[in-house]
Amino acid sequence: AWPAWAFPASADAAMPALEPIEKLIASLSKLPGVGKRSAERIANAIVRQEGLSRDLQLSLREVETRVTLCSRCASITIREQNPCRLCTDPRREDKLLCVVEDPSDIQSLERSGVFRGRYHALLGKISPMKGQGLADTRVDKLLQRVREDKLEEVILALNTDMESDAT
């Protein structure tokens, strides 16, 4: 059954704001690819499906306590496996480094199975419009890795937009 607040009496009727739902929608809207309308649909699903909010809470709590970014490449890893399995795998090519913007890019490349070197996620890109510069990325750690690891090749696998080109 749908909660009464989900359907106003008429299209013109003002729906009273429910603070917990509004906070949930605002939080969900901060996720990449989730706009206000999608956040509203997700919030409604959480309210409708019994046990879903509890399952989400448990999952989020476990992610918060057990998952981190790799101290070396910034890929997503379990806290007990830091540096991650990609950084510690002896079968990977140590002198080949692929630079990406986000840990999800590492996951995509790994699924393709075509790259056997090491990775480095910048965790951002230069965006003057958003006030983000080099200091907001992991470029300093990249330069340190290039010096210390004596890399032979660095592959830039950044997105095809102006911000990535600037980075």
PyMOL commands that set and color helices and strands:
alter all, ss='L'
color gray80, all
select helices_A, chain A and resi 4-6+19-29+36-48+52-66+85-88+103-112+128-130+134-136+139-149+162-166
alter helices_A, ss='H'
color red, helices_A
select strands_A, chain A and resi 67-69+76-78+93-100+117-121+153-156
alter strands_A, ss='S'
color yellow, strands_A
deselect
rebuild
show_as cartoon
